Amino acid sequence: MTASKKIGFAVVGLGNIAKSSVLPAFAHTKNAKLVALVGRDKAIAQDLARKFHVPVAYHTKEFAECVAQPEVDAVYIATPQASHLAYTILAARAGKHILCEKPLAATVQQSARMVKVCQQHRVQLMTAYRKYFESSTLYLKHLIESGELGRIDLINTAFSELHIPGISPPWMLEKKEAGGGPLMDLGVYCINTSRWLINEDPVQVSAVSWRHDRERFRSVEEGISFRMHFASGSLVQGSSTYSAAISSFLFIQGSKGWVSLTPAFPFDEERHLTGKIGGRLLTRKFKVMDEFAPEIDAFASAIQSQRPVQPDGVQGHRDMTILQAMYKSAKKRKAVVVRY
């Protein structure tokens, strides 16, 4: 693989996130190009291929044929969580690198196997955490790593949205497909971003979940509140629900000051940061940006240079381990030690 060769991507899964964000992002990438689409409805896949000037479209049943093509160097998986493992196995066996949407899988057993099969076939596995490449969270990480905030004692964070019957994807309320409810879909942003910001993994978690509408939320939680404890003494408190208007924030409290970012996680809204550090007021705005293109480019660059990528599959699997511990805590109604 030469550094000058653009990495050819096949995108499998042509739902809302792919159509609105992933496919358009390739027009802004420097190191990647879109060479194939794979979807459950081949006619829709062909229409999208024409719209985005993609050479070829496949049905999901033809995925093995797709990854056999030499033009395909990597695969972007944007399907429901339960299908991530099967696509990863086929792609890895074909020697293709994999960029997979979060959460990495529906279960921790599935994510562990994804990491293992990619290691066995010596292909890169990246978890699609776009916050690693977005300007406002990069600024937060700079404030923490530079020591400007001092010792980080507490992070408060939340990400919630309204799941609307007939509009929101129904599979998101099916545990077998999604792995869980808002904790898996939205809370994972709070979990991954927090531990990335302080560069530490929790040693213990606790959680409380609820279901007000038991008819709709038969299979997954309607909402959840959680806490992560770190060996350094830092504490993260978070929550997520499918029964509230979309909202998200990060509040970081340090020994030298505090900062607040809202909205923290959606990709289509301007972000506002406020804070006070050493008695100095801080206010910044961050414009809406394409968060998918830099993520794709970072993965393509890692493939070109044959260097490890971050966030990799191990990080995605680690989040799955934390998520599992939180569900266990909510069920047992007591704190749980996280065993990685």
C-alpha positions in Angstrom: 0.0 0.0 0.0 1.6 3.3 -1.1 1.0 6.6 0.7 -0.2 8.2 -2.6 -2.9 5.6 -3.3 -6.4 6.5 -2.1 -8.0 3.9 0.1 -11.1 2.4 -1.6 -14.0 2.0 0.7 -17.2 -0.1 0.5 -20.0 1.2 2.8 -22.4 -1.5 4.0 -25.6 -0.3 5.6 -27.4 2.5 3.8 -29.7 3.9 6.5 -30.1 7.4 7.8 -26.6 7.9 9.1 -25.0 6.6 5.9 -27.2 8.7 3.6 -27.0 11.9 5.6 -23.4 11.8 6.7 -21.1 8.9 5.8 -21.6 8.9 2.0 -21.4 12.8 1.6 -18.2 12.8 3.8 -16.2 11.1 1.0 -16.4 14.3 -1.1 -14.3 15.9 1.6 -11.7 13.2 2.2 -8.1 13.4 1.0 -7.0 9.8 1.5 -10.1 7.8 0.8 -12.6 7.2 -2.1 -16.0 5.5 -2.2 -15.9 2.5 -4.6 -18.9 0.4 -3.6 -22.2 0.5 -1.7 -23.9 -2.5 0.0 -27.6 -2.4 1.1 -30.6 -4.6 1.8 -32.5 -3.0 -1.1 -30.3 -3.2 -4.2 -32.5 -0.7 -6.1 -31.9 1.9 -3.4 -28.2 1.1 -3.3 -28.0 1.6 -7.1 -29.9 5.0 -6.8 -27.4 6.1 -4.1 -24.5 4.9 -6.2 -25.6 7.1 -9.0 -26.2 10.0 -6.7 -22.7 9.8 -5.1 -20.9 8.6 -8.3 -20.0 5.2 -6.9 -19.0 2.6 -9.5 -20.9 -0.4 -8.2 -23.7 -1.4 -5.8 -24.4 -4.7 -4.1 -27.1 -6.4 -2.2 -26.1 -7.4 1.4 -26.3 -11.1 0.3 -23.5 -10.2 -2.2 -21.2 -8.7 0.5 -18.6 -11.5 0.1 -18.5 -10.7 -3.6 -18.0 -7.1 -2.8 -15.0 -7.6 -0.5 -13.4 -9.9 -3.0 -12.9 -7.0 -5.4 -9.3 -5.6 -5.5 -10.7 -2.0 -5.6 -12.0 -2.5 -2.1 -9.3 -1.8 0.5 -11.6 -1.1 3.5 -15.2 -1.4 4.7 -17.3 1.1 6.6 -19.9 -0.9 8.6 -23.0 1.2 9.3 -25.6 -1.5 10.0 -27.4 -2.5 13.2 -25.1 -3.7 15.9 -26.0 -7.4 15.8 -24.8 -7.7 12.2 -21.3 -6.1 12.8 -19.6 -9.4 13.7 -20.7 -11.2 10.5 -19.6 -8.4 8.2 -16.3 -8.0 10.1 -15.5 -11.8 9.7 -16.2 -11.7 6.0 -14.2 -8.5 5.5 -11.2 -9.6 7.6 -11.0 -13.0 5.9 -10.8 -11.1 2.6 -8.0 -9.0 4.0 -10.0 -5.8 4.1 -9.7 -3.2 6.9 -12.8 -2.3 8.9 -14.1 1.0 10.2 -17.2 0.1 12.3 -19.9 2.3 13.8 -20.3 2.4 17.5 -21.2 0.6 19.6 -18.8 -2.1 18.2 -21.3 -4.9 18.6 -24.6 -6.0 20.3 -22.7 -8.0 23.0 -19.3 -8.1 24.6 -18.8 -11.6 23.2 -19.3 -10.4 19.7 -17.0 -7.4 20.1 -14.3 -9.7 21.5 -14.5 -11.9 18.5 -14.4 -9.0 16.2 -11.1 -7.8 17.7 -9.7 -11.4 17.6 -10.6 -12.1 14.0 -9.0 -8.8 12.8 -5.8 -9.5 14.7 -5.7 -13.0 13.2 -6.0 -11.7 9.7 -3.8 -8.7 10.4 -6.3 -6.0 9.3 -7.0 -2.8 11.1 -10.2 -2.4 13.1 -11.3 1.1 14.0 -14.3 2.1 16.1 -16.1 5.1 14.6 -15.8 7.6 17.5 -15.9 10.9 15.7 -15.3 12.9 18.9 -11.6 12.1 18.6 -11.5 14.4 15.5 -14.0 17.2 16.4 -12.7 20.6 17.3 -14.6 21.3 20.6 -13.7 18.0 22.2 -10.1 18.3 21.0 -10.0 21.6 22.8 -11.4 20.1 26.0 -8.7 17.4 25.8 -6.0 20.1 25.3 -7.3 21.9 28.5 -7.0 18.7 30.5 -3.7 17.5 29.1 -2.1 20.9 29.5 -3.0 21.0 33.2 -5.0 24.2 32.8 -7.9 22.7 34.6 -5.8 21.0 37.2 -6.8 17.7 38.8 -10.1 16.5 37.2 -12.4 15.6 40.0 -15.8 15.3 38.2 -17.3 15.0 34.8 -21.1 15.3 34.4 -22.4 14.3 31.0 -25.6 13.3 29.3 -27.0 12.5 25.8 -30.7 11.9 25.2 -33.2 12.0 22.4 -36.8 11.2 21.8 -37.5 7.8 20.1 -40.6 8.4 18.1 -42.8 5.5 17.0 -43.1 5.3 13.2 -40.1 7.6 12.6 -37.2 6.3 14.7 -35.9 2.9 13.6 -37.9 0.2 15.4 -34.8 -2.2 15.7 -33.3 0.2 18.2 -35.9 -1.0 20.8 -35.0 -4.7 20.1 -32.3 -6.0 22.4 -31.2 -8.8 20.0 -30.5 -6.2 17.3 -29.3 -3.2 19.3 -27.8 -4.9 22.4 -29.7 -2.4 24.6 -31.4 0.9 24.6 -30.2 4.5 25.0 -27.1 3.5 26.9 -25.8 1.6 23.9 -26.9 4.1 21.3 -26.3 7.4 23.1 -24.7 6.8 26.5 -21.7 5.2 24.8 -20.7 8.7 23.6 -20.6 9.9 27.2 -18.6 6.8 28.3 -16.0 6.8 25.6 -15.5 10.6 25.4 -15.1 10.9 29.2 -12.5 8.2 29.5 -10.7 9.4 26.4 -10.6 13.0 27.8 -8.9 11.9 31.1 -7.0 9.0 29.5 -8.2 6.5 32.1 -10.6 3.5 32.3 -13.1 3.1 35.1 -12.5 0.4 37.8 -16.1 0.3 39.0 -19.5 1.4 37.7 -23.0 1.7 39.1 -26.3 2.3 37.2 -30.0 2.6 37.7 -32.4 2.1 34.7 -36.1 2.8 34.3 -39.1 1.9 32.0 -42.1 4.3 32.4 -43.6 3.0 29.1 -43.3 -0.8 29.6 -45.3 -1.5 26.5 -42.9 0.2 24.1 -39.7 -0.6 26.1 -40.3 -4.3 26.7 -36.8 -5.3 25.5 -34.5 -2.4 26.4 -34.3 0.3 29.0 -36.2 3.6 28.5 -33.6 5.5 30.4 -30.5 5.0 32.6 -28.3 7.0 35.0 -24.8 5.7 35.6 -21.6 6.5 37.5 -18.0 5.5 36.6 -15.3 5.5 39.3 -11.6 5.8 38.4 -8.5 4.7 40.3 -7.2 8.3 40.2 -10.2 9.5 42.1 -12.0 11.0 39.2 -15.7 10.4 38.9 -18.0 10.5 35.9 -21.8 10.8 36.3 -24.0 10.4 33.2 -27.4 9.7 31.9 -29.3 8.9 28.8 -32.9 8.4 27.8 -35.1 7.8 24.7 -38.0 9.9 26.3 -36.6 13.4 26.2 -36.0 16.1 23.6 -32.5 15.8 22.1 -30.0 17.2 24.5 -26.3 16.6 25.4 -23.6 18.2 27.5 -20.2 17.7 29.1 -19.3 19.5 32.3 -15.8 19.1 33.6 -14.8 20.2 37.1 -11.1 20.6 37.9 -9.1 21.9 40.8 -8.2 25.0 38.8 -11.4 25.6 37.0 -14.4 24.3 35.1 -15.7 24.1 31.5 -19.1 23.2 30.0 -19.8 22.2 26.5 -23.3 22.0 25.0 -24.5 20.4 22.8 -21.7 18.0 23.1 -22.4 15.1 20.8 -24.8 15.7 17.8 -22.9 16.6 14.6 -25.3 19.1 13.1 -25.4 21.9 15.7 -23.0 24.7 16.7 -21.3 24.1 20.0 -21.0 26.5 22.9 -18.2 26.3 25.5 -18.2 28.3 28.7 -15.9 28.1 31.7 -13.9 29.8 34.3 -10.2 28.9 34.8 -8.0 30.6 37.3 -10.6 33.3 37.7 -10.7 34.0 34.0 -14.0 33.6 32.1 -13.8 31.5 29.0 -16.3 31.6 26.1 -15.9 29.9 22.7 -18.1 28.8 19.8 -17.4 25.9 17.5 -19.0 25.8 14.1 -20.7 22.8 12.6 -18.2 20.7 10.8 -18.0 17.4 8.8 -17.0 15.0 11.6 -17.0 11.9 9.4 -14.5 13.0 6.8 -11.5 13.5 9.2 -12.4 10.2 10.9 -12.4 8.3 7.5 -9.2 10.1 6.5 -7.4 9.2 9.8 -8.3 5.5 9.1 -7.2 5.7 5.5 -3.9 7.3 6.5 -3.2 4.6 9.1 -3.8 2.0 6.4 -1.5 3.8 4.0 1.3 4.2 6.5 0.7 0.8 8.1 0.6 2.3 11.6 -2.0 1.6 14.4 -5.2 3.6 14.4 -7.0 5.2 17.3 -9.7 4.6 18.4 -9.1 1.0 17.5 -11.3 -2.1 18.0 -9.8 -2.7 21.5 -11.2 0.6 22.6 -14.6 -0.3 21.2 -14.5 -3.6 23.0 -13.4 -2.0 26.2 -16.5 0.2 26.0 -18.6 -2.9 25.5 -17.2 -4.3 28.7 -18.1 -1.1 30.5 -21.6 -1.2 29.1 -22.1 -4.8 30.1 -21.0 -3.9 33.7 -23.5 -1.1 33.8 -26.4 -3.3 32.7 -25.2 -5.8 35.3 -25.2 -3.1 38.0 -28.7 -1.9 37.1 -30.0 -5.4 37.3 -28.3 -6.3 40.6 -28.8 -2.8 42.0 -25.3 -2.5 43.3 -21.9 -1.3 42.1 -19.9 -3.7 39.8 -16.1 -4.0 39.4 -15.2 -3.7 35.7 -13.1 -6.7 34.6 -11.4 -6.0 31.2 
